[in-house]
Amino acid sequence: MLTNVNSDRRKRVAGLARPAERAKSGLVLVEGPAACREAARSGLLVDLYLSADAARRLPEVPDSVEAAGGYLHECSPEYVAAISAAAQGAVGVARDPWFGEGAAGWLAGAGQISLVAVFEQIRDPGNAGTAIRAADAAGANAVVFTDGSVDPTAPKVIRSSVGSYFHLPVLRGGAAEELVGELRAAGLRVLAADAAGPTPLPEADLTVPTAWLFGNETAGLSQAAGAQADQVVAIPIYGQAESLNLAMAATVCLYASAQAHRGR
């Protein structure tokens, strides 16, 4: 059992919370049992650090790790917490499946795709993770974070995605307005989500392959990006809410596209 919170191993693993360490190693820190389980199921978890209590409560997590060829390390609760205060008894190290993969290169070689979510300068890690999870649930082919966005490999993003980070490409792009041409070249119609858009969501044609552009949590979509879109679409607000949270709005739009693609 690992108990020495001052060990080099513990410090090295905890160091993956720093962007520079992730960029250098191609590894990410995975916090929490659910995200660790999904990383293991995807065959990407290298090491799992698990408290004895978490191992008893979550027997499927170590089983998934060992089945994927990863290494299981039983630890004291203090050791796991010293790696990450958000671990809930389980923290892992995983290979980043999208390490070094940019949006432009992926789009050029992806073949036939039908749904992509692009987030322009999304800043909140919790929002970002929830947006990735929503895109995964809606069957999107990829998620793209433009320049100025939160680092998608940040531990809180991966934790908030509940492991969806490991299910679909999560890529970095340049400026949103510059990405539009690459999206069109990939056969996608580009729709911008904006509360002031002239086209209500129920009236938009969502049956064709689509890339959605979503703006910053506070400032919304930039004028430059909105001007490049084929259509600007608004989600109707039927009650008295001022607006929808970014991740909620993305969920509504992506599911509308998913249902249209499936004829429902």
C-alpha positions in Angstrom: 0.0 0.0 0.0 1.2 3.5 -0.9 1.2 5.8 2.1 4.1 8.2 1.8 2.6 11.5 0.6 6.1 13.0 0.3 7.2 10.4 -2.3 8.5 11.4 -5.7 5.8 9.2 -7.3 3.0 11.1 -5.6 4.6 14.4 -6.5 5.1 13.3 -10.1 1.4 12.2 -10.5 0.1 15.4 -8.8 2.3 17.4 -11.1 0.0 16.5 -14.0 -2.4 19.1 -12.7 0.0 21.6 -14.3 -0.5 22.3 -18.0 3.3 22.2 -18.8 3.6 18.7 -17.4 0.6 17.5 -19.5 2.0 19.1 -22.6 5.4 17.5 -22.1 4.2 14.0 -21.2 1.0 13.5 -23.2 -0.6 12.3 -20.0 -3.6 13.6 -18.1 -4.8 13.4 -14.5 -8.1 11.7 -14.1 -10.1 12.5 -11.0 -12.9 10.5 -9.6 -14.2 6.9 -10.0 -16.5 7.6 -13.0 -13.9 9.3 -15.1 -11.3 6.7 -14.2 -13.6 3.9 -15.2 -14.3 5.5 -18.6 -10.6 6.0 -19.2 -9.9 2.4 -18.4 -12.8 1.2 -20.6 -11.2 3.2 -23.4 -7.9 1.4 -22.8 -6.1 4.6 -21.9 -5.6 4.4 -18.1 -2.0 3.7 -17.3 -2.2 3.9 -13.5 -5.0 3.9 -11.0 -4.4 5.1 -7.4 -7.3 3.8 -5.3 -8.1 3.9 -1.6 -9.2 0.6 0.0 -12.7 2.0 0.8 -13.2 3.1 -2.9 -12.0 -0.3 -4.1 -14.7 -2.0 -1.9 -17.4 0.5 -3.0 -16.5 0.4 -6.7 -15.2 -3.1 -7.7 -15.9 -2.5 -11.3 -13.3 0.3 -11.5 -10.2 -1.9 -10.7 -11.6 -4.6 -12.8 -11.8 -2.3 -15.8 -8.2 -1.0 -15.2 -6.7 -4.5 -15.0 -8.7 -5.7 -18.0 -7.2 -2.7 -20.0 -3.7 -3.6 -18.9 -3.3 -0.7 -16.5 -1.6 -0.8 -13.1 -3.6 -0.7 -9.9 -2.1 0.9 -6.8 -3.8 0.5 -3.4 -3.2 3.6 -1.4 -4.1 5.2 1.9 -6.9 7.8 1.7 -4.4 10.5 2.6 -2.2 9.5 -0.4 -5.0 9.7 -2.9 -6.2 13.0 -1.4 -2.6 14.4 -1.6 -2.6 13.7 -5.4 -6.0 15.4 -5.8 -8.5 16.8 -3.3 -11.3 16.0 -5.8 -10.4 12.3 -6.3 -13.2 10.8 -4.1 -10.8 7.9 -3.4 -9.8 7.3 -7.0 -7.3 9.1 -9.2 -5.6 7.9 -12.4 -3.0 8.7 -15.0 -4.2 8.2 -18.6 -2.8 8.7 -22.0 -4.3 11.7 -23.7 -6.0 10.3 -26.8 -6.0 13.6 -28.6 -2.4 14.7 -27.7 -1.0 16.8 -30.5 -4.2 16.5 -32.6 -5.4 19.8 -34.0 -8.9 20.5 -35.4 -7.7 21.4 -38.9 -5.7 18.1 -39.3 -8.5 16.0 -37.9 -11.2 17.6 -40.1 -9.1 17.1 -43.2 -8.7 13.4 -42.5 -11.9 12.5 -40.7 -14.0 11.3 -43.6 -17.8 11.5 -43.4 -18.9 13.4 -40.3 -22.3 14.8 -39.3 -22.1 16.8 -36.1 -19.3 18.9 -34.6 -19.5 21.3 -31.6 -17.2 24.3 -31.6 -16.8 26.4 -28.5 -15.3 29.9 -28.8 -13.3 31.0 -25.8 -15.2 28.8 -23.3 -13.6 29.6 -20.0 -15.2 27.7 -17.2 -13.8 24.2 -16.7 -17.1 22.8 -15.3 -19.0 24.2 -18.3 -16.4 22.8 -20.7 -16.6 19.3 -19.2 -20.4 19.4 -19.2 -20.4 20.5 -22.9 -18.1 17.6 -23.8 -20.5 15.2 -22.0 -23.5 16.7 -23.9 -21.7 16.4 -27.2 -20.8 12.8 -26.4 -24.4 12.0 -25.4 -25.8 13.6 -28.6 -23.5 11.5 -30.8 -21.3 14.3 -32.0 -18.2 13.4 -34.0 -15.9 15.9 -32.2 -15.7 18.9 -29.9 -13.4 21.8 -30.8 -12.1 24.5 -28.3 -10.9 27.7 -30.0 -8.0 29.9 -29.0 -8.6 31.5 -25.6 -10.6 28.6 -24.3 -9.9 26.7 -21.1 -7.4 23.8 -21.5 -9.5 20.8 -22.3 -6.9 18.5 -20.6 -7.4 20.3 -17.2 -8.4 17.8 -14.5 -11.7 19.6 -13.7 -12.7 19.5 -17.4 -12.1 15.8 -17.6 -13.8 15.2 -14.3 -16.8 17.3 -15.3 -17.1 15.4 -18.5 -17.6 12.2 -16.4 -15.1 10.5 -18.7 -16.7 11.6 -22.0 -13.3 13.2 -22.8 -12.1 9.7 -23.7 -15.0 8.9 -26.0 -14.8 11.5 -28.8 -12.1 13.8 -30.2 -11.7 16.9 -28.1 -9.5 19.2 -30.2 -8.0 22.6 -30.2 -8.6 25.0 -33.0 -7.5 28.5 -33.9 -9.9 31.4 -34.1 -13.5 30.4 -34.7 -13.9 32.6 -37.8 -10.9 30.9 -39.3 -12.1 27.5 -38.5 -15.4 28.0 -40.5 -13.7 27.4 -43.9 -12.3 24.1 -42.7 -15.7 23.0 -41.3 -17.3 23.7 -44.7 -14.5 21.9 -46.5 -15.4 18.9 -44.3 -19.0 19.0 -45.7 -20.6 20.7 -42.7 -23.1 23.5 -42.7 -22.1 26.0 -40.0 -24.8 27.3 -37.6 -24.1 29.9 -34.9 -26.1 29.7 -31.7 -27.0 33.2 -30.5 -29.9 34.5 -28.4 -30.3 37.4 -30.8 -30.3 35.1 -33.9 -33.1 35.7 -36.5 -33.9 32.0 -36.9 -35.7 30.1 -34.1 -34.2 26.7 -33.5 -37.5 24.9 -34.4 -37.4 26.5 -37.9 -33.7 25.7 -38.7 -32.9 22.9 -41.1 -30.9 20.5 -39.0 -31.1 17.5 -41.3 -27.8 18.1 -43.0 -24.3 17.6 -41.5 -23.8 20.5 -39.1 -21.2 22.3 -37.1 -22.5 24.4 -34.2 -20.6 27.5 -33.0 -21.1 28.4 -29.4 -19.8 31.6 -27.8 -18.2 32.6 -24.5 -20.2 32.2 -21.3 -20.4 36.0 -20.7 -19.7 37.7 -24.0 -21.5 35.2 -26.3 -20.3 34.5 -29.8 -18.0 37.1 -31.4 -19.3 39.2 -34.3 -16.5 37.9 -36.5 -17.5 34.2 -35.9 -21.2 34.9 -36.2 -20.7 36.7 -39.5 -19.0 33.7 -41.0 -21.8 31.3 -40.1 -24.3 30.1 -42.7 -27.2 30.9 -40.3 -27.6 32.3 -36.8 -30.0 30.4 -34.7 -31.7 31.3 -31.4 -33.2 28.9 -28.8 -36.7 30.2 -28.0 -37.3 31.1 -24.3 -40.9 30.4 -23.4 -40.7 31.2 -19.7 -39.2 34.1 -17.9 -35.5 32.9 -17.8 -33.1 35.6 -19.0 -31.1 33.0 -20.9 -29.7 29.4 -20.8 -26.4 28.4 -19.4 -23.9 27.8 -22.2 -23.7 24.0 -21.6 -27.5 23.8 -21.4 -27.8 25.7 -24.7 -25.3 23.4 -26.4 -27.2 20.4 -25.2 -30.5 21.7 -26.6 -28.9 22.5 -30.0 -26.9 19.3 -30.3 -29.8 17.1 -29.4 -32.0 18.9 -31.9 -29.4 18.1 -34.6 -29.1 14.5 -33.4 -32.8 13.9 -33.6 -33.1 15.6 -37.0 -30.3 13.3 -38.3 -32.2 10.3 -37.1 -35.5 11.4 -38.6 -37.2 12.2 -35.3 
